Amino acid sequence: QVQLVESGGGLVQPGGSLRLSCAASGSIFTFYSMGWYRQAPGKQRELVAHITNGGTTNYADSLKGRFTISRGNAKNTVYLQMNTLKPEDTAVYYCHALRTTALGSLAYWGQGTQVTVSS
């Protein structure tokens, strides 16, 4: 069974940085794309960034320039470097992955990691 395991969340002061990691276990295939979504209290889950296995990236417009997504050398790993964090970045961050099959795309989600930006 495929599982996405996130790490790296925590409490950080405004202006600080965090690096989130996500690794897939139990997979024998390579995901077409991996990325991050986030959900703040009382809000809908929203895209943060995604990256394909070819290196094409897609960011939420409001986060360009502060957040950087990258894929690791190990298969099915992805990172999110978050700089100049703001209180409004506080949310649960979810790892997301897409697998393409002959019948369409399959989506996988991690359990989420809490990021809190506060002084």
C-alpha positions in Angstrom: 0.0 0.0 0.0 1.4 3.4 -1.0 1.8 6.0 1.8 3.0 9.5 1.6 4.9 10.6 4.7 5.5 14.3 5.4 8.0 15.8 7.8 9.5 19.2 8.6 6.5 21.1 9.9 6.5 23.1 13.2 6.4 26.5 14.8 8.4 29.3 13.3 8.5 33.0 13.8 7.4 35.4 11.0 10.2 35.9 8.5 11.6 32.5 9.3 12.0 29.4 7.0 11.0 25.8 7.0 11.6 22.9 4.7 9.0 20.2 4.3 9.8 16.8 3.0 7.6 14.1 1.6 8.5 10.5 0.8 6.4 7.7 -0.6 6.7 4.3 0.7 5.4 1.1 -0.7 5.5 2.3 -4.3 7.1 0.5 -7.2 6.1 3.1 -9.8 7.2 6.7 -10.2 4.6 9.4 -9.7 3.9 11.7 -12.6 3.8 14.7 -10.3 4.2 15.4 -6.6 3.4 18.5 -4.6 1.8 20.3 -1.7 -1.5 21.7 -0.8 -2.4 23.5 2.4 -5.6 24.0 4.4 -5.9 26.8 7.0 -8.7 26.7 9.6 -12.0 27.5 8.1 -10.7 27.6 4.6 -10.6 25.3 1.6 -7.6 23.2 0.7 -5.5 25.1 -1.8 -2.6 24.3 -4.1 0.8 25.4 -2.9 3.0 24.0 -5.6 3.5 20.9 -7.8 6.3 19.5 -9.8 6.3 16.9 -12.5 8.9 14.2 -12.9 10.2 16.2 -15.8 10.8 19.2 -13.6 7.9 21.4 -14.6 6.7 23.4 -11.7 3.4 25.1 -10.9 3.0 27.5 -8.0 0.1 29.4 -6.4 0.6 32.9 -7.7 0.6 34.4 -4.2 3.5 32.1 -3.1 5.9 32.6 -6.1 9.2 33.9 -4.9 8.9 32.7 -1.3 8.3 29.0 -1.8 10.4 26.6 -3.9 9.5 23.0 -4.7 12.0 20.4 -5.8 12.1 16.6 -6.2 14.7 14.6 -4.4 17.2 12.2 -5.9 15.4 9.3 -4.3 12.4 8.1 -6.2 9.1 9.7 -5.2 10.4 12.3 -2.8 9.6 16.0 -2.9 10.6 19.0 -0.8 9.1 22.4 -0.2 11.4 25.2 0.9 9.4 28.0 2.5 11.1 31.3 3.2 10.0 34.6 4.6 7.0 32.9 6.3 4.0 34.9 7.3 1.3 34.3 9.8 -1.1 33.7 7.0 1.0 30.7 5.9 -0.2 28.9 9.0 -2.0 25.7 7.8 -1.8 22.0 7.6 0.4 21.1 4.6 -0.5 18.0 2.7 1.7 16.1 0.3 0.0 15.1 -2.9 1.0 12.8 -5.7 -0.5 11.8 -9.0 0.0 8.5 -10.8 -1.0 8.0 -14.4 -2.6 4.8 -15.4 -4.2 3.5 -18.6 -7.6 4.3 -16.9 -6.7 7.8 -15.8 -5.0 9.5 -12.9 -4.9 8.3 -9.3 -4.3 10.8 -6.5 -2.6 10.1 -3.2 -2.5 12.2 -0.1 -0.4 12.4 3.0 -1.7 12.8 6.5 -0.5 16.4 6.7 2.0 18.3 8.7 1.2 21.4 10.8 3.0 24.7 10.0 2.4 27.5 12.5 3.9 30.9 11.9 3.7 33.0 15.0 5.7 35.2 17.3 
